[in-house]
Amino acid sequence: MSSCGSQTLTAPLEIPPFKPHWLARGGDWQTIAPVLFRGERPLSVKERHPVTLEDGDQVVLVESCPDTWTEGDPVVLLLHGLAGCHQSNYMIRSAAKMHERGWRTFRLDHRGVGAAAGLADRPYHAGRIQDALAGLQKIESLAPGSPISAVGFSLSGNLLLKLISNLKNELPSKLMSAVAVCPAIDLIRSSERIRESRNRFYDRHFAKFLWKRSEEYAAIARELPHLNNPSERPPSLYEFDSRVTAPLGGFDSVEEYYRSSSAVHDLHRIDRPTMILAAEDDPLIPAETFQQARYSSTTSLIMPSNGGHLGFLGQRNSDPDRRWMDWRIIDWLEAHWP
């Protein structure tokens, strides 16, 4: 695929090529550099909206709304990745740029995360599409008549794609478009990639972070008491999903969880304008999962050869700053507002 390859663009949209910053060449550097150099913009929070789910757990929508916003103006839902929350730098940066354009944003904190800490009995996972649907439906009630778009990052990118391909009849009628950034569309192959020896740092980081966060879930103490023994705590992401995510999510095995929660086999059913933004050198997600997938006519794959995982820290070009990823999201949403 070319340096900025694409498939089935749904609207005339010029995609400038991504040129990596000279200090951040290669997938690992592109993945790590944006974390070290956050580049956030100030963003005030207007209100937090708890959303109660069918099982009694709650997620929270963190709202930011510019003073210029009026009824009927655009609204965007942003969904964070596996180890993120509404305060993740990519979430704040994206929302701040949307805020500057007069868009109202809602950053959803999944079960037990960020503003939703302590409000859930069980953890979120890649297949909890009903949680994101509840968030969209809440936004629809808060902003009736406004066009809505949704952006999902990493694990939530997969979740968003799974949602819009499987629950099309339940989505808000004014959901205009979607963007999935570095989505883990094939969880089995992504799990295999992160278990490679070169990715041991990422694997241990995710396992340690998720275990620390999961200690608050009552279902773990109640249903998995053996994990109270420090020697039983999962040493890897695969082991965490096998011992925690799968059983608490109601799956018979981690393989069933990965298989049933992956969006890769559903992409051809998407009927709304959707952009998938990924990088060939993403250290966590194999490029082949995107190159071999089957897409709908409304879906566009944008896949530069560089960019890492949620990185895309670029050279100065026509964009106002070096955050190529942020501006491509903005461009896509703007191209699909009514």
N, C-alpha and C positions, 0 to 999 in steps of 0.2 A: 504494500500500500504506500502511496506517496506520502510526502512530509506533512500533508494536510489532507488526507484522503476523506472521501465522503460517499455515502450511498443515499439515493432517493431523497434529495432535498425537497421539502414540501412547500417552500416559498422562495422566491428570488432573494438570496442572502449571500453577500460576499463574505467569505471567511478568510481573513488575513492569515498568512502562514505563521506558525509559532516558531520563534527564534529564541532558543534558551539563553539565559543570562550566562555570560562567560565564566562566572564563578559557580554556576550550578549546572554543569553538564553531566548527563547520565541520570538514570532513573532514581538512584538512591539520593543523590544530591538534590534533585528536584523535589523529592518527597520530604526531605529533612529541612532544606533551606527556608521554605515558607513558614515552618514552625518556629525557627530561630528568629527570622525577620518577619514579625507578624504583620506590620503594615496596617493595623486596624484604624478605623475612623470612629470618631465619637458617635454614639447612637443611644438615644434615650429610650427608656421603656415606658410606654403609656399605661399598660395594664397586663395582668396575667389572667388567663382564662382557663380554669380547670375544666377538663372534659371527662366525664364519668363514662367508663366503658361498660359493656354488658356484664362482665364478671365483677364489677365493683371497683376495679383498679382505675387510676386516673392518669391521664397525660395532661400536659399544660401547654397552652399556646401563649407565647410571649409576644405581645403586640407592640409595634412601633408605628406611629402614624404622624406624617407631616401635617403641619397646620393648614397647608393648602389643600389637603385631601377633602373631597366632597363625595356624596353618595353617587355611585356610578363610576368612580375612578378605579384604576386597577388595584388588585389585591394579589399578594403572592404568599404561598406557603413554602417554608424552607424546612427540610428534614435533615438532621445531622447524621454523621457516620457512627460507626461502632463504638469508638471511645470518645465521642463528642457530646456536645450539648449546645444550647442556644448561645453560649459564650465562646464557642470555638471560633478561631480567627476567621476561617472561611465563611462562617455563618454571619459574623458581625460585619465583615467587609462587604459581603454581597448585599445584606440588608441595608447597610448604610448607603451604598450606591443606588439602591432602589428608592430609598428614602429621599435622596437628593433629586430624584425624578418625580417625586410626588406620589409614589406608590406606597400603599399601606402593606406592611409585612407582618407575618405571624411565623415565629420560629418555634416549631414544635419540639418540646422535650419529651422523649419517649419514657416509658415506664421506669420509674426509679432514678431518673437522670435529671441533673440540673434543678430547675424549678419544680420538677415532679419527684424529687427525692423524698422518700418516706410515704409516697402516695400509692404505692403498688405492692402487691403481695408476690408477684412473679415478674421476672425480667422480660424485657422486649427481645425480639429476635427478627430475623430477616423475613419471616412469613406472617408477621402480624399486620396484614394489610387492612384489617378492620379498624385498627387503631388510627391509621392515617386517614381512612375514610371518615371516621368520626371527627377528626380534626377538620377535614374539608367541609363536612356538613355543618360543623359549628361556625366556620368562617362564613359559609353561605348565609347562615342566620344572622350573623353580625353585620354583614355587608350585602344585604339583598339587592340584586340588580347589578352588582359590580362584576366585571370579568375577573376570573381567577386563573392563576397559573401556579404550578407546583414545581419545586426544584428539590431533588434528592441527591445526597452525596454518599458515595461509597456503598455501605450496606443498605442505607436508605434509598440509594439510587435503584438498587435491585427491588427493594420493597415497593417503590413508586411504580416501576415498570410492571411488576406483578399485579399491583392494584388496578392500574388503568387498562390492563389487558384482560383481567378476570372479572371485575365488578363494574363493567361499563354502564350498566343500566342503573346503578346506584350513585354514580358520580354526579356532582352538581352540573346542571345543564350548561352553566356558563364557565365550566373549566375549559379554557381556551387552548392551553398548551402545557407541555411538561418538558423538563430537562433532567437527565440523569448523568451525574458526573462520576466517572470512574466506578460504575456500578459493578458489584460482584455478581454478575448474572448467572454464573455457574459455580455454585458454592463448593461442589466436589472438587473441581479443578483449582479453584482458588485456595482451598484447604491444602491440596497437594503442593501448590506453589509455596505457600507460607511455611510448609514443613521442610522445604529444602534447606540444606545446611547454611547457605548464604543468607537466608532470611531468619536465622535464629534470633537475632536481635528483635525484629518485629514480633515474632511469635511469642517470645518471653514477655515483651512489653504488653501485648494485648492480654495475655493470660493473667499477668500480675495485676493489671489495671482492672480487668473485669472481675477478678476474684475479690479485690478490695471493695469494689462497688457492690458486689452481689451479697455481701455479708448482711446487708440490711433487709433482704427479702425474707419475709416470714416463712414462705414456702420451703426455703432451703433448710431452715432449722426444723421445720415440721416433717418434711418428707425425705430429706437427705441428711439425717443427723450424723451419719458417718463422716461427713465433710468437716465436722467440727475438729476432727483430728488433723493437725497441721500436715502430717505426712500424706494425707489423702487429698490435699488440695491440688488441683490440676496444674501441671507444669507447662502446658502448652494450650493454644487456642483449640486445637482438635479435642484434647482431653477435657477442656472446659465445656465445649459444646456437647461432648459425649456424656459427661457426668452431671452437667447442670442444665444447659439449654434444652437438650432433647427431652429428658424426663419431665422437666417442669413445663415444657411446652406441649406435652401430650404426645410426643413422638415415640415410636417403638425403638428407634435407634438414631444415632447421629447421621447415618447414611440416609434414613428416611427424611430427617429434618432437612438435610442439604438438598436432597432430590426434590422434595415437594415445595420447598421455598424458593427455588431458583427460577428466575424469569426467562431463562434462555429459550425454553420451548414455547413461550407464550408471546414473544415479540411480534410475531406475524399477525396477532389479533388486535394490536393497538390501532385505534381509529381516530385519535386526536394528534395534532401536530406535536411531534416528540423529537427531541435531540438527545442523542447519546454522545457524550464527550469523554474520550478516553485517550490513553497514550500507549504506544507500542512498547515503551520501556518501563511501564508500571511494574515495580518489583513484586507487587502483591497479586496482580490479576493477569493471567496469561492473555496476550494479545489474540491468540487463536480463538478464544471464546467469542470475541466480537467478529473476527474475520470469517468464522464458519457459521455464524448464526443466520437465521432466516428472519427478515424484517418485513413489516407492513409497508405499504406505499406512503404512509403518513410519517414514517420514521426516518430520521437522518442520522447517520453515524459519522462523526467528525473525529478523526484519529491521527494526530500528528505522530511522528516517529519519536519525539521527545516529550517530556512533561511529567513523568513519574506518577505518583499517586496523590491526587489533589494538589499538585504542584503548579506547573505551568508558569514559573517565574521567568519572565522573558526580558529581552532587550527593549530599550525604548523605541517605540515606533509610533504609529498613529493613535495608539491608546493613551489616555491621560496618565496612566501609570503602568508599571511592569506586570500587573496581574492579568495576564492574557485570559485566563479562565473566567474571571469575573465579568469581563467585557463581552465574551462570547455568550454568556448566559443572558446578559442585558440585551444584546443584539437579538437573540432568539425570541425573547419575550416581547420585545418591542415590535418585532416583525409580525407577531401574531395577536396583538391587541386589536379589537374591532375598531 
